[in-house]
Amino acid sequence: MAFPAISTGAYRWPMDDAARIAITAVRQSSAAVAEVRFVLFDAAAFDVFSARLAR
């Protein structure tokens, strides 16, 4: 399953909020998925998602 960080670029949705929503959705899902990929544009987005995942 791939999760792109949609709307965090041109529409300027806050990256931290996008990370919170995406990670919460994955963690609370009851779907049997072997792998989830967060599709991120740059290192800054990666850093935000990494920090959220560490919580």
C-alpha positions in Angstrom: 0.0 0.0 0.0 1.4 3.4 -0.9 0.4 6.6 1.0 1.4 9.8 -0.8 1.6 13.0 1.1 -1.0 14.6 -1.1 -1.8 18.4 -0.7 1.4 19.1 1.3 3.0 20.8 -1.7 1.0 23.2 -3.9 -1.9 23.3 -1.5 0.3 23.7 1.6 -1.4 21.3 3.9 0.9 21.1 7.0 3.3 18.2 6.7 3.1 17.3 10.4 -0.7 17.1 10.2 -0.5 15.0 7.0 2.0 12.6 8.7 -0.2 12.4 11.8 -3.3 11.5 9.8 -1.6 9.0 7.5 0.3 7.2 10.3 -2.8 7.1 12.5 -4.8 5.6 9.7 -2.2 2.9 9.0 -1.8 2.1 12.7 -5.6 1.9 13.3 -6.4 -0.1 10.2 -7.5 -3.7 10.5 -6.4 -4.5 7.0 -3.8 -7.3 6.6 -1.2 -5.4 4.6 2.4 -6.7 4.4 4.0 -3.3 3.6 3.1 0.3 3.7 5.1 3.0 1.9 4.8 6.7 2.6 5.5 8.4 -0.7 7.4 11.6 0.2 8.8 14.4 -1.9 12.0 15.3 -0.1 14.2 14.8 3.0 12.2 17.4 5.0 9.0 15.4 4.5 10.9 12.2 5.4 12.2 13.8 8.6 8.6 14.8 9.6 7.2 11.3 9.0 10.2 9.7 10.7 9.6 11.8 13.8 5.9 10.9 13.8 6.7 7.2 13.4 9.0 7.3 16.4 6.3 8.5 18.7 
